[in-house]
Amino acid sequence: MSADAHAHAHAPKSRATASPTPDVQLATSPSTAPARADASCSTVPARPGASPSTASARPDASPSTASARPDASPSASLARPGALPPLRFGYGTNGLADLRLHDALGLLADLGYDGVGLTLDHMHLDPLAPDLATRTRRVAQRLDALGLGVTIETGARYVLDPRRKHGPSLLDPDPDDRARRADLLVRAVRVAADLGAHAVHCFSGVVPEDTDTDTAWKRLAETLTPVLDVAASAGIPLAVEPEPGHLLATLADFHRLRSTLGDPELLGLTLDIGHCQCLEPLSPADCVRAAAPWLRHVQIEDMRRGVHEHLPFGDGEIDFPPVLAALAATGYQGLTVVELPRHSHAGPHFAAHSLPFLRHAERTAATLPPATAPALQQAAPPHGAPSATPEGSSTG
């Protein structure tokens, strides 16, 4: 099947939250962008992004970047009087891997996205290639010119090892291998500071064979400690993602790590809405509410219960208006990034269809009554277990 035919076959299905055609125009109209850009707290100008501490911690960052992208509140109170602030949507470059980064950023700006989830990879701002600082400055200039916010993601499949997907991890038996992963995260923090990003995403990795879980938790905490030190110096939150099949697979696991490390200020959470549907005992909306105090980054896609497969909106089981209502109610103003890493063959198509869907769901969310008691989902796979599909754990 051709890429175009495949894209057509996987276009979002008609649902209660599906967007009518006019929404495409709404998402890109001139009136929409200004309204969203200044909708957060009064101290946030039209270009949300990095925190004031970032500018002071990185004296070598470009002045235009520091002033143009101050950070919105990470996740404020669960109840805010009056109208809720609009959410800020981005799209992940791991779903645009067939495009040059320059072109991918231009596409997202033209479609009306507020920002980008930038995965550091060999095709997009290679973190291991020479002259990273110069290349980062060029990307910062491009982001500023397009008015895009950014978060840095570190889930590239083969950026460190051409033979091991997502390897080495923070849990590898070899301390030198763990150090290579930690070095990648340190590089990511420095790139994030220079770009004015609001967070750096990471995950734990799969427990290696012949490694008990207590040892794995000890390795994770020890290897992340120096990364968190650099993050604290740069003023950039490190946002750990619970990933099905990994050591740190659930919200409960995140709290275990947080407690082990002494609750460092710069340790935050990446919440993947699809993963909540896949694995968590609470509904995705209730997961958002539970995660709110630590929320630093959000990824979003559709998914089915017990199956770790990132799906275009409308192809899974998630009811998105309650999720977006919960997210808006937290005061979160970082990016909510569409995460479709297996759809790069038709990335522009899915990027074009995802934003109108989310905007329509957001408008529907504004009409919902206040949330009631948390709803438990049906039984999920065993804690942290990979699903029947190969997308999770080390093969995603």
Number of C-alpha atoms within 10 A of each C-alpha: 7 9 13 11 10 13 19 13 11 17 16 21 14 12 12 13 21 20 20 11 10 9 18 20 13 16 22 17 13 11 10 13 18 12 13 16 18 17 18 21 12 8 10 18 18 18 22 30 30 30 25 16 17 27 23 14 16 17 12 11 22 16 11 12 23 25 17 19 28 25 25 25 19 22 21 17 12 16 12 13 6 6 10 17 19 23 24 20 25 31 30 28 30 27 24 26 22 16 19 14 18 13 11 22 24 16 17 23 20 13 20 23 26 25 28 27 30 26 25 23 22 15 15 20 19 16 23 14 10 9 10 14 15 10 15 20 17 14 19 25 15 16 23 18 11 16 20 23 30 30 28 28 26 21 19 18 18 15 22 21 11 10 10 14 18 23 23 22 26 28 28 22 18 11 12 11 17 21 18 16 22 21 15 18 26 20 18 25 29 23 24 28 30 26 29 35 34 33 36 32 28 21 23 24 25 25 23 15 8 7 12 10 13 9 12 22 21 13 18 23 17 16 20 21 14 16 20 24 14 18 27 20 17 22 26 28 27 29 25 23 25 27 30 29 24 23 25 27 25 23 20 12 17 23 16 14 18 18 11 14 16 9 13 15 14 21 24 26 29 25 29 24 26 26 29 28 27 28 32 28 18 17 23 30 25 23 23 25 19 16 21 23 17 21 26 31 31 26 22 25 24 25 24 19 22 23 23 26 24 25 22 23 30 23 18 20 15 23 19 26 23 24 22 25 26 24 27 25 23 26 24 28 28 29 30 28 26 30 25 25 20 17 24 20 19 21 25 20 16 24 24 18 21 25 25 24 22 25 24 21 22 21 15 17 19 17 11 11 9 10 12 7 6 14 13 12 16 12 12 17 16 11 16 21 19 24 21 12 12 13 18 21 23 20 13 18
